[in-house]
């Protein structure tokens, strides 16, 4: 579906602009020029995020935090492997994908763990990245309750996945 | 808040690595983060410029306004603080539409433009407005109908049924989006 979506949307926009008789070439150049400023504004907050998240994710400290949860998860029949997926999902997109890759390799994409972690990965976005990037780019320092609501919605998403996935697949 | 989380992520990770004597890995991660950031920016920079170029045509030709008018009735309910004819609605709707179709990279420039235009309405320039937070909650909930990357990864590992996750993803992300909007509304009342 998205294979057709990109070419079609670009075709449609430029066609529509030509029909409305605007200078599509000049308009494109003006817009593209804004990209330089946007990327320049993105850099500091993105660097800060990648710096901290990479150290956290590579340190193995997550296993330590969650090893005490193991008996409880076992009791609830929740596979332990999905915990890192659920925790890292809001922090980093590439780490989430890396974990998913490992799970597919070990358990297979059609296993219960494989499907559950796919749904968790696919039903949310990188909350921390989005919040720091968007607020950082326009220079907002006080983000008030944004992060709490975002992370709470992510937690809710994980719980809903655990409950619904067995019925939906 | 983000300040504390950032310090926590860095401190817990680096102290744990130091305790385990993982100094080489730690300095590799510290020094490598600059390159990792630049790599990411180099990957998305041309895409952002390209989409901003196309979007500029869409805006000038009036297409963005048309699109905005289509989902505006819903957006007006979700964003009561934005004046009805404000340009923000055009960017917000383009961002949401791109995200729904699984085009994260296309959605980002629209999203930043949406934030910039909401910043014009914002009275305290260093503090997030209620509309901005609501908008970011919609983004972080990641409502999508085509989780493209995950399906391609499943295909790579010879999944017998790569599309089986689409319906659960739509349902789960939609329910968590409703939940997110609901607690956003409650929380914003507490802050007034």
Interface residues (C-beta under 8 A of the other chain):
Chain A: X1 X2 X5 X6 X9 X10 X13 X14 X16 X17 X20 X22 X24 X27 X28 X29 X30 X31 X32 X33 X34 X35 X36 X38 X39 X42 X43 X46 X47 X48 X49 X50 X51 X52 X53 X54 X55 X56 X57 X58 X59 X60 X61 X64 X90 X91 X97 X100 X101 X104 X105 X108 X109 X110 X115 X118 X119 X121 X122 X123 X124 X125 X126 X127 X128 X130 X131 X132 X133 X134 X135 X137 X138 X139 X140 X141 X142 X143 X144 X145 X146 X147 X148 X149 X150 X152 X153 X154 X156 X157 X160 X161 X164 X165 X168 X169
Chain B: X1 X2 X5 X6 X9 X10 X12 X13 X14 X16 X17 X20 X22 X25 X26 X29 X30 X32 X33 X34 X36 X37 X40 X41 X44 X45 X48 X49 X50 X52 X53 X54 X55 X56 X57 X58 X59 X60 X61 X62 X63 X99 X101 X102 X103 X104 X106 X108 X109 X111 X112 X115 X116 X119 X124 X125 X126 X127 X128 X132 X133 X136 X137 X139 X140 X141 X142 X144 X145 X146 X147 X148 X149 X150 X153 X154 X156 X157 X158 X159 X160 X161 X162 X164 X165 X167 X168 X169 X171 X172 X173 X175 X176 X177 X179 X180 X183 X184 X187 X188 X190 X191
